[in-house]
Amino acid sequence: MTRRLPSLNALRAFEAAARHLSFTKAADELCVTQAAISHQIKSLEEVLGVCLFRRYNRRLELTRAGQGYLPPLRDAFDMMAAATRQLQPDNESGQLKVSTLQSFATKWLIPRLTRFHERHPDIDPMISTSHRLVDLGADEIDVAIRVGYGHYPGLHVVLLMDDLAFPVCSPRLIEGPKLLRHPADLAHQVLLHDFSVSRDGDAPNWRNWLKRAQVTDVDAEKGPSYNDTAMALQAAIAGQGIALARRSLVVDDLKAGTLVCPFGPEIPTRFSWYFVCTPSSAEHSRVRVFLQWLKDEIADDFGDVLEEASVNIPSK
């Protein structure tokens, strides 16, 4: 039976533009011009005899026909990509594309990649950072390390670690003129806010930490804010205030003594760290090797970190 299909290039242009709701982003992804994307989609609409997009001055919107056309096309491209990967030799060499948050890459993953390369010199990780939830198949990402609830339907998901949150600061603040021995002493300190997580109601923030610490006379909203976790932690290292940090992102600073935890309590975070990939990618040797290495590193790191690295402040 002869399959009557539109141009493959036109289908790719539509799928990318519909996924991004942007001709510009689709053009960047497919390495063509925006005009080429527009032309391909116009040709596709003429062949199909339907309008796929509503075009406004600064945004795109899928029509009902476009909304119905996108899911099966996206699935078809994902299946073709998976079939192609299965034909390629499955060996422990080559490039491994990893997507994660910039904070996790900067504060935990990248400092450890030297050890990964020593153990697996034939695998070349390519680290990509993004705050958006990447489409593993469409973005050609092998592995994602995500923080969340672990609900990623249709994907292979492995829990890497739970997390805790607690205050951290430079050792210089503890030795400074303002006492910092108990949570109530935060009334005389600058609170640093991580806007990238505090805007999420389930993420740790000063308001819920102070409530757990039973501190009522500290303004939980006052203090400078940063839209990236690594920047907030760098401000704490520089002695500019006290940050509320995830254990996973300050383990190295605690061990090095550039940050200390002056007091508790530690509060559990509802978000955990997950290893995520497509079911087909989970069978690849490079992916399995990388997952095992992550598990080994995490097991080495997260023992009695707080007990080893915290500063014991003498009583008055």
C-alpha positions in Angstrom: 0.0 0.0 0.0 1.4 3.4 -1.0 1.6 5.9 1.9 0.5 9.4 0.9 2.5 11.6 3.1 3.4 15.3 3.0 7.1 16.4 2.8 9.1 15.0 5.7 10.8 18.4 6.1 7.4 20.1 6.3 6.3 17.7 9.0 9.5 18.3 11.0 9.0 22.0 10.7 5.4 21.8 12.0 6.3 19.4 14.8 9.1 21.7 16.1 7.1 24.9 15.7 4.1 23.4 17.4 6.2 22.1 20.3 7.9 25.5 20.8 4.9 27.6 19.6 7.6 29.6 17.9 8.9 29.7 14.3 12.2 31.2 15.6 12.9 28.4 18.1 11.9 25.8 15.5 14.4 27.4 13.0 17.1 27.3 15.7 16.5 23.7 16.5 16.4 22.6 12.8 19.3 24.9 11.8 17.3 26.7 9.1 15.9 30.2 8.7 12.7 31.4 10.2 11.5 32.0 6.6 12.1 28.4 5.7 10.0 27.2 8.6 7.2 29.6 7.6 7.4 28.4 4.0 7.3 24.7 5.0 4.3 25.1 7.3 2.4 27.2 4.7 3.1 24.4 2.1 1.9 21.8 4.6 -1.3 23.7 5.3 -2.0 23.9 1.6 -1.4 20.1 1.1 -3.6 19.3 4.1 -6.2 21.9 3.3 -6.4 23.1 6.9 -5.0 25.9 9.0 -2.6 24.5 11.6 -1.7 27.8 13.4 -3.4 31.0 14.4 -0.7 33.7 13.9 -0.7 36.8 16.1 1.7 39.6 16.3 4.0 38.1 19.0 2.7 34.6 19.5 1.4 31.4 17.8 -1.5 29.3 18.8 -2.4 25.9 17.4 -5.8 25.5 15.8 -7.9 22.5 16.8 -6.6 20.7 13.7 -3.0 21.5 14.8 -3.7 20.3 18.3 -4.9 17.0 17.0 -2.1 16.6 14.5 0.8 17.3 16.9 0.7 14.3 19.3 0.8 11.5 16.7 3.5 13.3 14.7 5.6 13.8 17.9 5.2 10.1 18.8 6.2 9.1 15.2 9.4 11.2 15.3 10.2 9.8 18.8 9.7 6.2 17.5 11.9 6.9 14.5 14.6 8.4 16.7 14.4 5.4 19.1 14.6 2.9 16.1 17.6 4.7 14.8 19.4 4.6 18.2 18.6 0.8 18.4 20.4 0.2 15.1 23.5 2.0 16.3 26.2 0.0 18.1 25.6 -0.2 21.8 29.0 0.4 23.3 30.5 2.2 26.2 32.0 5.0 24.1 30.9 8.2 22.4 29.0 11.3 23.5 26.4 11.3 26.3 24.0 14.2 26.3 22.9 15.2 29.9 20.4 17.8 30.7 20.0 19.2 34.3 19.6 22.5 36.2 22.5 24.9 36.1 22.8 24.9 39.9 23.1 21.1 40.0 25.6 21.1 37.1 27.7 23.9 38.7 27.6 22.9 42.4 27.7 19.1 42.1 28.0 17.4 38.7 30.8 19.2 37.0 33.3 19.1 39.9 32.9 15.3 39.8 33.2 14.7 36.1 37.0 14.3 36.3 36.5 11.1 38.2 33.9 9.9 35.7 36.4 10.5 32.8 39.1 8.7 34.7 36.8 5.6 35.0 35.3 5.9 31.6 37.6 7.8 29.2 35.7 6.7 26.1 32.5 8.4 27.2 32.2 12.2 26.6 29.4 13.8 28.6 27.9 16.9 27.1 26.2 18.9 29.8 23.2 21.1 28.9 21.4 23.2 31.5 17.9 24.4 31.4 15.1 25.4 33.8 12.4 24.0 31.4 11.4 20.4 31.3 13.2 19.2 28.2 11.6 16.8 25.7 14.2 14.0 25.8 13.3 12.6 22.4 12.8 15.8 20.5 15.8 17.5 22.0 18.0 14.4 21.5 18.9 14.3 25.2 20.2 10.9 26.5 19.7 11.6 30.2 18.1 14.2 32.4 18.7 14.8 36.1 15.6 16.4 37.4 14.3 17.7 40.7 10.7 17.1 41.3 8.1 14.5 42.4 9.3 11.9 39.9 6.0 11.8 37.9 7.3 11.6 34.3 4.8 9.4 32.4 6.3 7.2 29.7 9.9 7.7 30.8 12.3 5.5 32.7 12.7 7.1 36.2 15.2 6.3 38.9 15.3 8.0 42.3 18.8 9.3 42.9 18.4 11.0 46.3 16.1 12.8 48.7 17.2 16.1 50.0 17.3 18.4 53.1 17.4 22.1 53.5 19.1 24.1 56.2 20.8 27.5 56.7 24.4 28.1 55.5 26.7 31.0 55.7 30.4 32.0 55.6 32.4 31.1 58.7 33.2 34.8 58.9 29.6 35.6 59.9 29.9 33.3 62.9 33.1 35.0 64.0 31.6 38.5 63.4 30.2 41.0 65.9 26.6 39.8 65.6 26.0 36.6 67.5 24.8 33.7 65.3 24.2 30.8 67.7 20.4 30.2 67.6 17.7 30.6 64.9 16.4 33.7 66.7 19.7 35.5 65.9 18.6 35.6 62.3 16.8 38.8 63.2 20.2 40.6 63.0 21.3 39.0 59.8 20.7 39.4 56.1 18.6 36.6 54.6 19.5 35.5 51.0 16.6 34.3 48.9 16.8 31.8 46.0 14.0 33.0 43.7 14.4 30.0 41.4 13.0 27.7 44.1 11.2 30.0 46.5 8.6 30.9 43.9 7.5 27.3 44.1 5.1 26.6 47.0 6.6 23.1 47.6 10.2 24.3 47.6 12.1 25.2 50.8 12.0 28.8 51.7 12.7 31.0 54.7 9.0 31.3 55.6 8.5 27.6 56.2 12.0 27.1 57.7 11.4 29.8 60.3 8.0 28.3 61.1 9.7 24.9 61.7 12.3 26.7 63.8 9.6 28.4 65.8 11.0 31.8 65.1 8.3 34.5 64.8 10.2 37.9 64.9 12.2 37.6 61.7 10.9 39.0 58.4 10.9 36.0 56.1 10.6 38.2 52.9 13.4 40.8 53.6 16.7 40.5 51.9 18.2 40.2 48.4 16.9 37.6 45.9 18.6 35.7 43.2 17.1 33.8 40.2 19.8 31.1 40.3 20.7 28.9 43.3 24.4 29.1 42.5 24.4 32.9 42.8 22.6 32.8 46.1 25.2 30.4 47.5 28.0 32.4 46.1 26.6 35.5 47.9 26.6 33.4 51.1 30.2 32.3 50.5 31.1 36.0 50.1 29.7 36.7 53.6 26.8 38.8 52.3 24.2 36.9 54.3 22.7 33.5 55.1 21.1 31.3 52.5 18.7 28.4 52.9 20.4 25.6 50.9 19.8 22.1 49.6 22.2 19.6 51.1 23.0 18.3 47.6 24.2 21.6 46.4 26.5 22.6 49.3 28.1 19.3 50.2 31.5 20.4 48.7 31.3 23.8 50.3 30.6 22.3 53.7 33.5 19.9 53.3 35.8 22.7 52.2 34.7 25.0 55.0 33.7 27.8 52.6 30.2 27.4 54.1 29.0 26.2 57.5 25.7 25.3 58.9 25.4 27.3 62.1 22.3 25.5 63.4 19.3 23.5 62.5 16.6 22.4 62.0 17.0 20.5 58.8 13.8 20.4 56.9 13.0 17.7 54.2 12.3 18.9 50.7 9.3 17.6 48.9 11.2 17.6 45.7 13.8 14.8 45.2 16.5 14.2 42.5 15.7 11.8 39.7 17.5 10.2 36.8 15.2 10.3 33.8 15.6 8.9 30.3 13.5 7.2 27.6 12.9 3.5 28.0 15.0 2.8 24.9 17.9 4.9 26.2 17.8 3.0 29.5 19.1 -0.1 27.7 22.2 1.7 26.3 25.5 0.8 27.9 26.6 4.5 28.2 23.4 5.4 30.1 23.7 2.4 32.5 27.3 3.2 33.1 26.5 6.9 33.9 23.6 5.9 36.2 25.8 3.6 38.2 28.5 6.2 38.5 26.0 8.7 39.8 24.8 6.2 42.4 28.4 5.6 43.5 29.2 9.3 43.8 26.0 10.0 45.7 26.7 7.1 48.1 30.2 8.5 48.8 28.9 12.0 49.3 25.9 11.9 51.5 26.9 10.3 54.8 27.2 12.4 57.9 27.8 15.6 56.0 26.2 18.0 58.5 27.9 16.4 61.5 31.3 16.5 59.9 31.0 20.0 58.4 29.0 22.1 60.8 30.6 24.5 63.2 30.0 23.8 66.9 29.4 27.2 68.4 30.2 27.4 72.1 27.4 28.5 74.5 27.4 32.0 75.9 
